Amino acid sequence: EFMQMYQAGADRQAKLMGIKLTTFGKNMDNQAQANFVYQAINMGVDGIIIDHGLTETMKKPAADAVAKGIPVVAFDVDVKNPDINQIAQDDHKLGSMALDAMIKDFGGKANVGYVYVAGILPLDKRHVSFEKAKKENPGIKEIARTGTLDSPFSVKNAEQVKATLRANPEINAYFAPFDEFGKGVIMALEENNMTDKVKVYTADISTQDIQLMIKPGNPWAATAATNPAAIGAVSVRAIAKKIAGEKLDHEITIPPMLFTQKMLIDAGVKNMKQLRTKFPKFNHVDRAMAPWIPVDKKGLF
C-alpha cells in the first residue's frame, strides 16, 4: 500500500507539471530493476527516479545513467554516488519516535522483541535508533530478535514471532519498524492469545494499518510515519529541479509524524483520506520546491 500511495503522489505531481512519467516494473526482482534502468537509458529519458532496491544491484546502473548525462535521484536506496541526490524518510526519527512512545508507555522499562533484517537502508537507520534507545534507557531490554524478507512479509514474520513468544513469555513490547513486520507480530499475538500482554510499535501507516490500530483490543500502540504520496511528489519535483539545473540538496529528508492508537480513535480516523483531513500537517512536505513548480491544490501531496 505504501508503494501504491507513493506512485499516486508521483503521478499527480507529474500531471500537474506536464511531465510524462513512465513507471518500470511492479513486484520485480532486483536484477529486473537494474535492467529497467538500462531500458530507461536506451529510451533517452530526461531523468530517472530510482525507487527502493539494493545498493549492490543499483549502484552500477545508476552510475551508468549519470555517465550518459542523465540526471538521477534515488529514494530509499543508497547508490553511493555523489552525483545522485538521495531522498529518504528521516528513518532515524521514524525509529526514535516509535521508541519514545514505547519508553513513555512503559516508564522506561520493557522486555522487547525486535523484528529486523540487516542490509536494507531504512531498516538499518531505524536499527541505529534502537541501539541508541537501549543505550540511553537501560530498562529497555532486547529479549529476542527475528526477521525475514520472505514473502508474504507479515505471514513469514508471524511464523518466527510465534516461536519467539513461546520461548520468551516475558516479552511485553515489540519493536517492528516496518508496518508489514508489525502486522506479522500482531498475527502471532492473536494466534498465541497474547494481544492483552504485548504492545506493538512500528513505522509506516496505511488504511489497512489504521483499521487494525483502531480495532478494540488491538495491541498496535503507535506508529511513526511519513506520507508516501508526499514523498512521491517530492521525488518528481526533485528530478524536475535537477533537469532544470537548479540547486538541489544532496540529501532530501522527509520528516515523520507519530500516530498513536489513542490519537486515531479520538479523531475518528478510519482510513488514509480521513487521516489527511484530520491531520493536515501530514499532507504536504515542503522539500524540492520552486516558484515555477505547481503543487496539488487540495494540499494532499
VOSEBA-718818 format. One record per residue (C-alpha): z, y negated, x negated; residue in one letter. Coordinates in steps of 0.2 Angstrom, whole numbers, plus 5000, padded with zeros to 4 digits. Example, Ala and Ser with C-alpha at 12.3 -4.5 7.8 and 13.67 -1.06 7.14 Angstrom:
% residues 2
    up  north  east  residu
  5039   5022  4938       a
  5036   5005  4932       s
% end
This chain:
% residues 301
    up  north  east  residu
  5000   5000  5000       e
  5004   4988  4985       f
  4986   4991  4979       m
  4978   4988  4997       q
  4988   4971  4998       m
  4983   4966  4980       y
  4965   4969  4985       q
  4966   4959  5001       a
  4973   4944  4991       g
  4959   4946  4978       a
  4946   4947  4991       d
  4952   4932  5001       r
  4953   4921  4986       q
  4936   4926  4980       a
  4929   4922  4998       k
  4937   4905  4998       l
  4929   4901  4981       m
  4912   4909  4985       g
  4914   4922  4971       i
  4905   4939  4973       k
  4919   4951  4969       l
  4914   4969  4965       t
  4928   4982  4965       t
  4925   4998  4955       f
  4934   5014  4959       g
  4948   5020  4970       k
  4961   5033  4965       n
  4951   5036  4950       m
  4957   5044  4934       d
  4960   5034  4918       n
  4943   5039  4910       q
  4934   5034  4925       a
  4942   5017  4925       q
  4937   5014  4907       a
  4919   5019  4911       n
  4919   5006  4925       f
  4922   4993  4913       v
  4906   4998  4904       y
  4897   4998  4920       q
  4903   4980  4923       a
  4897   4975  4906       i
  4880   4983  4909       n
  4878   4973  4926       m
  4881   4957  4916       g
  4895   4951  4926       v
  4903   4934  4923       d
  4921   4940  4921       g
  4931   4956  4923       i
  4949   4958  4930       i
  4957   4974  4924       i
  4970   4980  4936       d
  4983   4993  4930       h
  4979   5008  4919       g
  4984   5014  4902       l
  4984   5004  4886       t
  4976   5019  4876       e
  4961   5021  4888       t
  4958   5002  4892       m
  4961   4994  4875       k
  4943   4998  4868       k
  4933   4995  4884       p
  4942   4978  4886       a
  4939   4973  4868       a
  4920   4978  4870       d
  4919   4967  4885       a
  4926   4952  4875       v
  4914   4956  4861       a
  4900   4954  4873       k
  4906   4937  4878       g
  4913   4942  4895       i
  4930   4934  4899       p
  4943   4946  4904       v
  4960   4945  4912       v
  4972   4960  4914       a
  4985   4964  4927       f
  5000   4976  4923       d
  4992   4984  4908       v
  4994   4978  4890       d
  4977   4979  4882       v
  4983   4972  4866       k
  4971   4959  4864       n
  4975   4940  4860       p
  4958   4935  4869       d
  4964   4943  4886       i
  4976   4935  4897       n
  4990   4946  4904       q
  4995   4944  4922       i
  5011   4953  4926       a
  5025   4953  4938       q
  5041   4947  4930       d
  5046   4965  4928       d
  5062   4961  4918       h
  5068   4951  4933       k
  5062   4964  4945       l
  5074   4976  4937       g
  5088   4964  4934       s
  5088   4958  4952       m
  5089   4975  4959       a
  5103   4980  4947       l
  5113   4964  4950       d
  5113   4969  4969       a
  5120   4986  4964       m
  5133   4979  4952       i
  5138   4967  4966       k
  5139   4981  4979       d
  5149   4992  4968       f
  5160   4980  4960       g
  5153   4984  4943       g
  5157   5002  4944       k
  5144   5015  4949       a
  5138   5033  4944       n
  5120   5030  4943       v
  5105   5042  4945       g
  5089   5035  4937       y
  5070   5038  4940       v
  5059   5033  4925       y
  5043   5038  4917       v
  5040   5030  4900       a
  5023   5023  4894       g
  5019   5013  4910       i
  5021   4994  4906       l
  5030   4988  4921       p
  5042   5003  4921       l
  5046   5001  4903       d
  5050   4982  4906       k
  5061   4987  4920       r
  5069   5000  4909       h
  5074   4986  4897       v
  5084   4978  4911       s
  5093   4994  4915       f
  5098   4997  4897       e
  5104   4978  4896       k
  5114   4980  4913       a
  5123   4996  4906       k
  5127   4987  4890       k
  5134   4972  4899       e
  5143   4982  4913       n
  5152   4997  4905       p
  5157   5003  4923       g
  5138   5006  4927       i
  5136   5024  4920       k
  5119   5033  4920       e
  5123   5051  4925       i
  5106   5058  4926       a
  5088   5054  4923       r
  5072   5061  4930       t
  5054   5055  4934       g
  5036   5061  4936       t
  5019   5053  4940       l
  5013   5069  4948       d
  5005   5065  4965       s
  5011   5063  4978       p
  5024   5052  4969       f
  5038   5052  4982       s
  5037   5071  4986       v
  5036   5076  4967       k
  5051   5065  4963       n
  5061   5071  4978       a
  5060   5088  4971       e
  5068   5083  4955       q
  5081   5072  4963       v
  5087   5085  4975       k
  5091   5097  4960       a
  5099   5082  4951       t
  5110   5078  4966       l
  5116   5096  4967       r
  5120   5096  4949       a
  5129   5079  4949       n
  5138   5076  4965       p
  5147   5061  4958       e
  5131   5051  4959       i
  5134   5036  4971       n
  5120   5025  4967       a
  5101   5027  4962       y
  5090   5015  4952       f
  5072   5019  4956       a
  5062   5004  4950       p
  5046   5008  4959       f
  5046   5010  4978       d
  5037   5027  4978       e
  5051   5033  4967       f
  5064   5026  4979       g
  5056   5035  4994       k
  5057   5051  4984       g
  5076   5048  4981       v
  5078   5044  5000       i
  5069   5060  5005       m
  5080   5070  4993       a
  5096   5062  5000       l
  5090   5066  5018       e
  5087   5084  5013       e
  5104   5085  5005       n
  5113   5077  5019       n
  5119   5063  5007       m
  5112   5047  5014       t
  5130   5041  5018       d
  5136   5044  5000       k
  5122   5036  4989       v
  5114   5018  4989       k
  5097   5016  4983       v
  5090   5001  4973       y
  5071   4999  4970       t
  5057   4987  4966       a
  5042   4983  4976       d
  5040   4981  4995       i
  5028   4986  5009       s
  5028   4988  5028       t
  5032   5006  5026       q
  5047   5002  5014       d
  5053   4989  5027       i
  5053   5001  5041       q
  5063   5013  5030       l
  5075   5000  5025       m
  5079   4994  5042       i
  5082   5011  5049       k
  5100   5014  5054       p
  5110   5023  5041       g
  5096   5022  5028       n
  5103   5022  5010       p
  5090   5009  5004       w
  5101   4994  5000       a
  5090   4982  4991       a
  5073   4980  4983       t
  5066   4966  4971       a
  5048   4962  4975       a
  5033   4951  4972       t
  5019   4948  4985       n
  5005   4959  4980       p
  4992   4948  4989       a
  4998   4933  4980       a
  4995   4942  4963       i
  4978   4947  4968       g
  4974   4929  4972       a
  4981   4924  4955       v
  4970   4937  4946       s
  4954   4929  4954       v
  4960   4911  4951       r
  4964   4916  4933       a
  4947   4924  4929       i
  4938   4909  4938       a
  4948   4896  4927       k
  4943   4907  4911       k
  4925   4907  4916       i
  4925   4888  4918       a
  4933   4886  4901       g
  4949   4879  4907       e
  4966   4881  4899       k
  4975   4897  4904       l
  4992   4903  4899       d
  4990   4919  4889       h
  5005   4927  4899       e
  5005   4923  4918       i
  5021   4929  4925       t
  5024   4932  4944       i
  5042   4928  4949       p
  5050   4941  4961       p
  5062   4939  4976       m
  5077   4950  4981       l
  5077   4958  4998       f
  5092   4967  5004       t
  5094   4978  5019       q
  5105   4966  5027       k
  5093   4951  5025       m
  5079   4961  5033       l
  5089   4967  5048       i
  5097   4949  5050       d
  5080   4941  5050       a
  5072   4954  5062       g
  5059   4959  5050       v
  5049   4975  5053       k
  5033   4973  5043       n
  5025   4963  5029       m
  5017   4950  5041       k
  5035   4946  5048       q
  5042   4946  5031       l
  5029   4932  5025       r
  5034   4922  5041       t
  5052   4923  5039       k
  5052   4921  5020       f
  5038   4908  5017       p
  5043   4906  4999       k
  5036   4924  4997       f
  5019   4919  5002       n
  5012   4909  4988       h
  5013   4909  4969       v
  5008   4893  4960       d
  5000   4901  4945       r
  4982   4899  4938       a
  4980   4884  4950       m
  4967   4870  4948       a
  4962   4855  4959       p
  4945   4862  4962       w
  4951   4879  4967       i
  4955   4881  4986       p
  4970   4891  4992       v
  4972   4900  5008       d
  4976   4888  5021       k
  4988   4900  5030       k
  4998   4900  5014       g
  4998   4919  5013       l
  4990   4920  4996       f
% end
